[in-house]
Amino acid sequence: MSNTLHHQQPCDPDKEHSDCDLEEMLTLLAEETPRAFYLHVESPTTVAELAEKFDVPLTTAYRTVDRLDDAGLLQPYENTSPQEYVRQRNQIQVTYDDTAMVTWLESGLFRTCEVTV
């Protein structure tokens, strides 16, 4: 039997160089194509592979991946050609009450952001 200890670290969406864009993360996870892309990327994946898998134009796939990258949901994988992407955040949970709370696993730590909705 093993016990796993998870540490929780809050993010600061108001910090000047924060990679936490909670509102954009929520928007993207609520949209069909970005959510499908995010869920599909379980291993390094190219934009062309996503476009083919989900039958969307390559330009749409690039725009969607750029948005996912900007929001911190996907990130480039090493220096590959063509560029491959992987998830930056895993095990995302979204809860709503008076605030929206998003928790995810990143670099072995659970991080949490919240915003008033």
HELIX and SHEET records of a PDB file:
HELIX    1   1 LEU A   22  ALA A   30  1                                   9    
HELIX    2   2 GLU A   32  HIS A   40  1                                   9    
HELIX    3   3 VAL A   47  LYS A   53  1                                   7    
HELIX    4   4 LEU A   58  ASP A   70  1                                  13    
SHEET    1   A 4 GLN A   8  PRO A  10  0                                        
SHEET    2   A 4 LEU A 109  THR A 116  1                                        
SHEET    3   A 4 THR A  99  GLU A 106 -1                                        
SHEET    4   A 4 ASN A  90  TYR A  96 -1                                        
SHEET    1   B 3 THR A  45  THR A  46  0                                        
SHEET    2   B 3 GLU A  84  ARG A  87 -1                                        
SHEET    3   B 3 LEU A  74  TYR A  77 -1                                        
END                                                                             
